[in-house]
C-alpha cells in the first residue's frame, strides 16, 4: 500500500512498487464477516458504518453473511475518485444491495446536507448522482449513503421524514438569519 492524499483525505492505494520514500508497513486486514464470526457472543449487527476512503464498497462486500443474516442499516461514504483509484466498479454496489433486499437509500452531500431519499429501483437517479460526483467536474466529490433493508421500511420512512424536516428547519433558520 502507498499513502496518497495524506492528511484530510488520506487514502491507501495498493501498489507493487512502492516509491523509495514510502513508509512501508505490513497491515493485517480482515472482513466484517470473519470478524463477527470470530466473536459469536456479539449481538446481531444492526448498523454498519464505514468511511474508509474508497474501501467502503469492499468492506460491504466483505460483510455479505452479516448483511444476509442481520440486515443492518448500512451507512457508507461513496467517494468516486477514491473508488476509481482502487479500480472499483462503484455503481455495481447498488445492484448488490438491492439483490440482498435493500430498498431505501438516503443521500447526503459531502457537507452533510441531506439531498434526497429514494429507493434502489430508481437506478437512473442513482446513476445520475454517481456520474455527477466526478471530482474533475463537480463540487460534490463524494456522498454519504444510508441503505435500509426492506424489513426496515418503517424505520426508513420515519428516518427520511426526520431528515426532510431537519433540512427544512435549517433552510428556515438560514432565511431568517439573512
N, C-alpha and C positions, 0 to 999 in steps of 0.2 A: 504494500500500500504506500501511496505517496500522498502527502498533505497538499491540497490545493485550497486556494481562497482562505488561508489561515486568518483566524480572527472571528469576525461576526458570523460567517457562513462556512466555517471550516468543513472541508469535505475530504474524505479518504477515497482515493481512486486506485483501483488495482493497477499494478504495473509489473512487468517482467524485468525492467531495467531501471531501478531507482536512480535518481540523479546522485552525483558524487556528494553533494551536500545534504542529502536526505538523511533524516533521523530514522534509521531502520529499526523496527521493533517487531517482534512476533506478537500477534494478537489472537487469542483464542476466541472463537465465536461459536454460538450455538443457535438453534431455532427456539422459538417460543414453545413449540410442541415438545421438544426434548426437555426444555427447562421445566415445563409444567408436569410432564411425565415423571421427571426425577423427584418431584415433590407431591406425591399423591395425597398428602394431608391438606393441601391447599383447597379452599372453596373454589367453585367454578369461576372462571374469568368472565366478568360481565362488562368490563371496559378495557380496551386495548388502545393505548395512546402512543403514537410514535411521532418523533420529529428527528429523523436520522439523516438529514441532508442527502436525500436521494435513495437511501436504502429502505425507505418505508415500505415500498412495494415488495421487496424481497422478504422483509420481516412478516408482512401479511401473508405472503405465500408460504412462508415457513411456519405459519400458525394454522394450517389447514385443519388439523384434527381439533384444535381448540375452537376454531370457528364453527366447525360442523357440530361439535357437541354442546358448547356453551352459548353460541350465537351472540357473542359480545357486541356492544356498540364499538365501532372502530373509528377512532379519531386519528387522522394522519395528514402529514404535510405532502403536498403534491407539487414538487419543485421540478418543473420540466427541464430546466437547464441541467440540474444535477442528475436527473433521471437519464437524460441523453448522454451525459458524461460517463455514466455507468453502463451504457449500451442496453438500457432497459427499454422495453416497448410499453411505455406508461399507460396508454389508453386501454390496454388489454385487462388491466386490473378491474375495470368496471364490469366487464362480462364475467370475469372470475367471481366477483362478489355477487352479482345478480344470480349466477348459477348456484351459489351457496344459499340463496334465499333472502338476500339483502334487497330491500325495496326502496327505502327513503334515503336521501342524501342531502345534508345541509352543507352549504358552501360559504366560506369567508374569504375575503381578500387578504393580502399579505399584511394588512394593517389591523386585522382583527374585526373588520366590519362585515356583518352578515350581508351576503349578496342575495342568496335565494335558497329555497328548499325545493327539491324536485324528487323525482323517482328514477330508478335505474332504467326504466323503459323509455326514458327521454334521451336516448343515445345521441341524437343530433344536437341537442342542447349541451350535453356533456362534452361532445366532440368540439363544439364551438368554443367552449371555455378552455378546453385543452389547447386548441390552436391559438387562442387569444393570448395565452400566457407565454408565448415565445419571447424570451428575455431580450432578444435583439430588437424587437418591435414594440413591446408593450411595457407600460409602467407596472403592470401586475406580473411579478416574476414567480409567484407561487400562490397556491390556495391552501387553505386548510379544509379538509373534508371530514364529515362525520356521517358514517353509514349505519343505518339501523336495519336489523333483520325484520322480516315480515311478521315474526311473532311479537315484535315490539311496535306494531303500528300505532298503538295508543300512546306509547312513550314518544315516538317520533312526531306525531301530530301535536301533542302538548308542547314538545320542545320547540318545534317550528313556530308555533303560536307565540311562545315566550320570546323567541329571538326576534320575531317581527315587531312585537310590542316594544322590546328594548330598542330596536333600530328607530322606531317612530318616536320614542321618548328622546333619544339622542338628537334626532332631527329637530324636534320641537325646542329642545334646550339650545341648540346651536342657533336657531332662528331667533329665539328670544334674546340671546346674547349679542346678536348682530346689530 
